[in-house]
Amino acid sequence: MNEIDFIPQWYKAGRERKQRYIRQYTLMATLFTLMLGWGFVINGHVSHVSAEVQEIETAFEKGRVRSEQATALQTRIAAMEETKGLLDKIQSRTKMTAILGEISYLIGKNVILSTLSLQNELIGDPEKKNALASSAVVQVGGSKKDDQDDVVPASPSHYKVVLTGIAARPADAALLIARLEDTDYFDGVFLVYSKPKKVKDEDVTEFEIRCFVADYQQLN
């Protein structure tokens, strides 16, 4: 028995056309969905990369600022070290009152000073250490140098103390030398001279003693 198809051709063509439209719309919706998803992925990746770049730029800027700060600190430290070196060369480390107080404590009752000389001399200068100075008044100041010398000395300085006076007996002058040698405040104690002298029909001993204020330590 033969089957008879009563469906018209235009109906079949319309149904196929609708099916094609459905497939096309479905494909377009799928592509649109994929594009949206890919856009979200791309945007997230771009945001992450941008954040990483921002962090790198921030870290670089902080590193640059810290480098500038470190350079400024090094410059300040170098300037402070230079200033400290200059102060060590030109500034007295021990107050004058402390030196005079210690000398007054060490001098015995039978000793009278006629001269107390304080001179600022360069440490380690053999010519200056061999030079002796004495006067009739207390002298405070730096040793004189010619006009060609620099304002700032080449090395640190210390005080040279020269004591000139009379003692009732030679033993009193020797006792003063022993006291100067025993104290921690002076070093390099040296008797320049000691000789008899007549003062108002009294036999006394005239002396001159040199020493240095021990307010430094020289390391080799």
Secondary structure as the mmCIF struct_conf table of DSSP 4:
data_model
#
loop_
_struct_conf.conf_type_id
_struct_conf.id
_struct_conf.beg_label_comp_id
_struct_conf.beg_label_asym_id
_struct_conf.beg_label_seq_id
_struct_conf.end_label_comp_id
_struct_conf.end_label_asym_id
_struct_conf.end_label_seq_id
BEND BEND1 ILE A 7 ILE A 7
HELX_RH_AL_P HELX_RH_AL_P1 GLN A 9 ILE A 90
BEND BEND2 GLN A 91 GLN A 91
BEND BEND3 ARG A 93 THR A 94
HELX_RH_AL_P HELX_RH_AL_P2 MET A 96 LEU A 106
BEND BEND4 ILE A 107 ILE A 107
TURN_TY1_P TURN_TY1_P1 LYS A 109 ASN A 110
STRN STRN1 VAL A 111 LEU A 122
TURN_TY1_P TURN_TY1_P2 ILE A 123 GLY A 124
HELX_RH_AL_P HELX_RH_AL_P3 PRO A 126 ASN A 130
BEND BEND5 ALA A 136 VAL A 137
STRN STRN2 GLN A 139 GLY A 142
HELX_LH_PP_P HELX_LH_PP_P1 SER A 143 LYS A 144
TURN_TY1_P TURN_TY1_P3 ASP A 147 GLN A 148
BEND BEND6 ASP A 149 ASP A 149
BEND BEND7 VAL A 151 VAL A 152
BEND BEND8 ALA A 154 SER A 155
STRN STRN3 SER A 157 ALA A 167
BEND BEND9 ALA A 168 ARG A 169
HELX_RH_AL_P HELX_RH_AL_P4 PRO A 170 ASP A 182
BEND BEND10 THR A 183 TYR A 185
STRN STRN4 PHE A 186 VAL A 199
TURN_TY1_P TURN_TY1_P4 LYS A 200 ASP A 201
STRN STRN5 GLU A 202 VAL A 213
#
